[in-house]
Amino acid sequence: FESEALTRSDLQKYIQMSRQAMDLTASNLERAAKLVNAFKVLSSNPDGQEISSFDLHDVLSKLIFTFTARLQGGGLTLETDVPENLTVHGYQAAVVQIITILIMNSLQHAFPDGPGGNIRIAAGEEGGMIRLVYQDDGKGLSEEELQRIFEPFFTTGRSKGSLGLGMSELYNLVHHLLRGEVRVTGETGVGMMCEISFPSNASHPQKTN
């Protein structure tokens, strides 16, 4: 102050900026810790071959959290309608992989004309079956795409490096591991919907060929 090189106002601004930087750092550290914890939970059974009991609401919340940056970067809103304490006795990693495939499909293919769009995931249990509905309001699907969507190596994004294996893998996970059913509907320009159902209590540890 004596040299008048630093005024009281400058000092107050510096202190305020320092506090904001510390708050931002603390927030980023907290988010990183949550992200690491989410990955630990989601990767606890990477092969998806062991049956365990898990809360579907909790698992989906942690999975969606890992996509926060990608969703925000694309201007996408993801809404969920999944009741808390929805217990599934089955293949957690397979369910995680299925939802991951669907979200990645939306991110990579559904919104080619710019940022903005909506994704909705709903789930519930009825009669011993989990019914999961995934929707986006992206560019939709043509008749050919609907007919071939589960074919290995079929993709409309070959030029972007897509291999066309995601939906084929999803089909196999649902049918051969979860012993469920999957149906995809949609029209060009109006988005798509994927309906998946599978037993809430897996009666066998693995489906035999």
Contacts in CASP RR format, 6 or more apart in sequence:
PFRMAT RR
TARGET T0000
AUTHOR 0000-0000-0000
METHOD contacts of the structure
MODEL  1
FESEALTRSDLQKYIQMSRQAMDLTASNLERAAKLVNAFKVLSSNPDGQE
ISSFDLHDVLSKLIFTFTARLQGGGLTLETDVPENLTVHGYQAAVVQIIT
ILIMNSLQHAFPDGPGGNIRIAAGEEGGMIRLVYQDDGKGLSEEELQRIF
EPFFTTGRSKGSLGLGMSELYNLVHHLLRGEVRVTGETGVGMMCEISFPS
NASHPQKTN
1 7 0 8 1.000
1 8 0 8 1.000
34 65 0 8 1.000
35 65 0 8 1.000
35 66 0 8 1.000
37 62 0 8 1.000
38 62 0 8 1.000
38 63 0 8 1.000
38 65 0 8 1.000
38 66 0 8 1.000
39 66 0 8 1.000
41 59 0 8 1.000
41 62 0 8 1.000
42 59 0 8 1.000
42 62 0 8 1.000
42 63 0 8 1.000
42 66 0 8 1.000
42 93 0 8 1.000
42 96 0 8 1.000
43 93 0 8 1.000
44 92 0 8 1.000
45 52 0 8 1.000
45 91 0 8 1.000
45 92 0 8 1.000
45 93 0 8 1.000
46 93 0 8 1.000
47 93 0 8 1.000
48 91 0 8 1.000
48 92 0 8 1.000
48 93 0 8 1.000
48 94 0 8 1.000
48 97 0 8 1.000
48 177 0 8 1.000
49 91 0 8 1.000
49 205 0 8 1.000
49 206 0 8 1.000
50 91 0 8 1.000
50 205 0 8 1.000
51 89 0 8 1.000
51 90 0 8 1.000
51 91 0 8 1.000
51 202 0 8 1.000
51 205 0 8 1.000
52 89 0 8 1.000
52 90 0 8 1.000
52 92 0 8 1.000
53 87 0 8 1.000
53 88 0 8 1.000
53 89 0 8 1.000
53 90 0 8 1.000
54 87 0 8 1.000
54 88 0 8 1.000
54 90 0 8 1.000
54 92 0 8 1.000
55 84 0 8 1.000
55 85 0 8 1.000
55 86 0 8 1.000
55 87 0 8 1.000
55 88 0 8 1.000
56 82 0 8 1.000
56 86 0 8 1.000
56 87 0 8 1.000
56 88 0 8 1.000
56 95 0 8 1.000
56 123 0 8 1.000
56 130 0 8 1.000
57 82 0 8 1.000
57 83 0 8 1.000
57 84 0 8 1.000
57 85 0 8 1.000
57 86 0 8 1.000
59 92 0 8 1.000
59 95 0 8 1.000
59 96 0 8 1.000
60 80 0 8 1.000
60 82 0 8 1.000
60 99 0 8 1.000
60 121 0 8 1.000
60 123 0 8 1.000
61 80 0 8 1.000
63 96 0 8 1.000
63 99 0 8 1.000
63 100 0 8 1.000
64 78 0 8 1.000
64 80 0 8 1.000
64 103 0 8 1.000
64 121 0 8 1.000
67 78 0 8 1.000
67 103 0 8 1.000
67 107 0 8 1.000
70 107 0 8 1.000
71 77 0 8 1.000
71 78 0 8 1.000
71 107 0 8 1.000
71 119 0 8 1.000
73 115 0 8 1.000
74 107 0 8 1.000
74 111 0 8 1.000
74 114 0 8 1.000
74 115 0 8 1.000
74 116 0 8 1.000
75 115 0 8 1.000
75 116 0 8 1.000
75 117 0 8 1.000
76 106 0 8 1.000
76 107 0 8 1.000
76 111 0 8 1.000
76 115 0 8 1.000
76 116 0 8 1.000
76 117 0 8 1.000
76 118 0 8 1.000
76 119 0 8 1.000
77 116 0 8 1.000
77 117 0 8 1.000
77 118 0 8 1.000
77 119 0 8 1.000
78 103 0 8 1.000
78 118 0 8 1.000
78 119 0 8 1.000
78 120 0 8 1.000
78 121 0 8 1.000
79 118 0 8 1.000
79 119 0 8 1.000
79 120 0 8 1.000
79 121 0 8 1.000
80 120 0 8 1.000
80 121 0 8 1.000
80 122 0 8 1.000
81 120 0 8 1.000
81 121 0 8 1.000
81 122 0 8 1.000
81 123 0 8 1.000
82 121 0 8 1.000
82 122 0 8 1.000
82 123 0 8 1.000
82 124 0 8 1.000
83 123 0 8 1.000
83 124 0 8 1.000
86 123 0 8 1.000
86 124 0 8 1.000
86 125 0 8 1.000
86 130 0 8 1.000
87 200 0 8 1.000
88 95 0 8 1.000
88 130 0 8 1.000
88 200 0 8 1.000
88 201 0 8 1.000
89 200 0 8 1.000
89 201 0 8 1.000
89 202 0 8 1.000
90 178 0 8 1.000
90 201 0 8 1.000
90 202 0 8 1.000
91 177 0 8 1.000
91 178 0 8 1.000
91 202 0 8 1.000
94 173 0 8 1.000
94 177 0 8 1.000
94 178 0 8 1.000
95 178 0 8 1.000
97 169 0 8 1.000
97 170 0 8 1.000
97 173 0 8 1.000
98 170 0 8 1.000
98 173 0 8 1.000
98 174 0 8 1.000
98 196 0 8 1.000
99 121 0 8 1.000
99 134 0 8 1.000
101 166 0 8 1.000
101 167 0 8 1.000
101 169 0 8 1.000
101 170 0 8 1.000
102 134 0 8 1.000
102 170 0 8 1.000
102 194 0 8 1.000
103 119 0 8 1.000
104 166 0 8 1.000
105 166 0 8 1.000
105 167 0 8 1.000
106 119 0 8 1.000
106 136 0 8 1.000
106 138 0 8 1.000
108 157 0 8 1.000
108 160 0 8 1.000
108 162 0 8 1.000
109 139 0 8 1.000
109 156 0 8 1.000
109 157 0 8 1.000
109 162 0 8 1.000
110 136 0 8 1.000
110 138 0 8 1.000
110 139 0 8 1.000
110 140 0 8 1.000
110 191 0 8 1.000
110 192 0 8 1.000
111 117 0 8 1.000
111 136 0 8 1.000
111 138 0 8 1.000
111 139 0 8 1.000
112 139 0 8 1.000
113 139 0 8 1.000
117 136 0 8 1.000
117 137 0 8 1.000
117 138 0 8 1.000
118 136 0 8 1.000
118 137 0 8 1.000
119 134 0 8 1.000
119 135 0 8 1.000
119 136 0 8 1.000
120 133 0 8 1.000
120 134 0 8 1.000
120 135 0 8 1.000
120 136 0 8 1.000
121 132 0 8 1.000
121 133 0 8 1.000
121 134 0 8 1.000
121 135 0 8 1.000
122 132 0 8 1.000
122 133 0 8 1.000
123 130 0 8 1.000
123 131 0 8 1.000
123 132 0 8 1.000
123 133 0 8 1.000
124 130 0 8 1.000
124 131 0 8 1.000
124 132 0 8 1.000
125 131 0 8 1.000
125 200 0 8 1.000
128 199 0 8 1.000
128 200 0 8 1.000
128 201 0 8 1.000
129 197 0 8 1.000
129 198 0 8 1.000
129 199 0 8 1.000
129 200 0 8 1.000
130 197 0 8 1.000
130 198 0 8 1.000
130 199 0 8 1.000
130 200 0 8 1.000
131 195 0 8 1.000
131 196 0 8 1.000
131 197 0 8 1.000
132 195 0 8 1.000
132 196 0 8 1.000
132 197 0 8 1.000
133 193 0 8 1.000
133 194 0 8 1.000
133 195 0 8 1.000
133 196 0 8 1.000
134 193 0 8 1.000
134 194 0 8 1.000
134 196 0 8 1.000
135 191 0 8 1.000
135 192 0 8 1.000
135 193 0 8 1.000
135 194 0 8 1.000
136 191 0 8 1.000
136 192 0 8 1.000
137 190 0 8 1.000
137 191 0 8 1.000
138 189 0 8 1.000
138 190 0 8 1.000
138 191 0 8 1.000
138 192 0 8 1.000
139 188 0 8 1.000
139 189 0 8 1.000
139 191 0 8 1.000
140 186 0 8 1.000
140 187 0 8 1.000
140 188 0 8 1.000
140 189 0 8 1.000
140 190 0 8 1.000
140 191 0 8 1.000
140 192 0 8 1.000
141 149 0 8 1.000
141 184 0 8 1.000
141 186 0 8 1.000
141 187 0 8 1.000
141 188 0 8 1.000
141 191 0 8 1.000
141 192 0 8 1.000
142 188 0 8 1.000
145 156 0 8 1.000
146 184 0 8 1.000
146 185 0 8 1.000
146 186 0 8 1.000
148 154 0 8 1.000
149 167 0 8 1.000
149 184 0 8 1.000
150 167 0 8 1.000
150 168 0 8 1.000
150 170 0 8 1.000
150 171 0 8 1.000
151 168 0 8 1.000
152 164 0 8 1.000
152 165 0 8 1.000
152 168 0 8 1.000
153 163 0 8 1.000
153 164 0 8 1.000
153 165 0 8 1.000
153 168 0 8 1.000
154 164 0 8 1.000
154 168 0 8 1.000
155 162 0 8 1.000
155 163 0 8 1.000
155 164 0 8 1.000
156 162 0 8 1.000
157 164 0 8 1.000
167 184 0 8 1.000
170 182 0 8 1.000
171 182 0 8 1.000
174 180 0 8 1.000
174 181 0 8 1.000
174 182 0 8 1.000
174 196 0 8 1.000
174 198 0 8 1.000
175 181 0 8 1.000
175 182 0 8 1.000
176 207 0 8 1.000
177 206 0 8 1.000
177 207 0 8 1.000
178 198 0 8 1.000
178 199 0 8 1.000
178 202 0 8 1.000
179 198 0 8 1.000
179 199 0 8 1.000
179 202 0 8 1.000
179 204 0 8 1.000
179 207 0 8 1.000
180 196 0 8 1.000
180 197 0 8 1.000
180 198 0 8 1.000
180 199 0 8 1.000
181 196 0 8 1.000
181 197 0 8 1.000
181 198 0 8 1.000
182 194 0 8 1.000
182 195 0 8 1.000
182 196 0 8 1.000
182 197 0 8 1.000
183 194 0 8 1.000
183 195 0 8 1.000
184 192 0 8 1.000
184 193 0 8 1.000
184 194 0 8 1.000
184 195 0 8 1.000
185 192 0 8 1.000
185 193 0 8 1.000
185 195 0 8 1.000
186 192 0 8 1.000
186 193 0 8 1.000
END
